[in-house]
Every structure is written in structure tokens, then in C-alpha cells.
Amino acid sequence: MTPEQLEEAKALQTPEEMLAYARDNGIDLTDEEMDVVAGGGNFWTIDKSKCPKCGSKNIRNCGTDGIWKQCNDCRRYFA
């Protein structure tokens, strides 16, 4: 992802928005990344970021590249 795409992706809040953004911007996701975005997968890891919506530090990384994150408290997805 380019720095511009990463900034735009930070505003996305649902898996559907993330999948549509990836599709519309020609970003190829692996099968594993697609599974995680859709709510499956088993390779979430703890992250030390703060949620831009609620400020929680209860965050986990999504996928193998760690770009996508999800707040465990308010459930917002962000990059």
C-alpha cells in the first residue's frame, strides 16, 4: 500500500469497507488475509496501538502484514 492508501484505509470501519477498498484500489489480499477480514483466521496478534475512535489500547493486528488492526473494545477496524 502507498502512504496515501494507508491514510485512506485508516478511516475504514468494517470488514466490508476494507474489502471494497482493497478491490477498488487493486490491492491483492491473500486467502488468509481475506479470511481474517471476513472474521475468520487464527493469526491475530496483540498490538500496542491506540484506537482512533475510542482510544483503547486493547488492539490486535489483522493478517500477516500487520497493516489492518481491530479494536477489541469498540470493534473498529483501522490501518
BELSULQUI-V371221 format. One record per helix or strand. SS is the DSSP state (H for helix, E for strand). FROM is the first residue (numbers start at 1). TO is the last residue. If there is no record, write none. Layout:
((SS:FROM:TO) (SS:FROM:TO))
//
This chain:
((H:3:9) (H:15:24) (H:31:37) (E:45:47) (E:59:62) (E:68:71) (E:77:78))
//
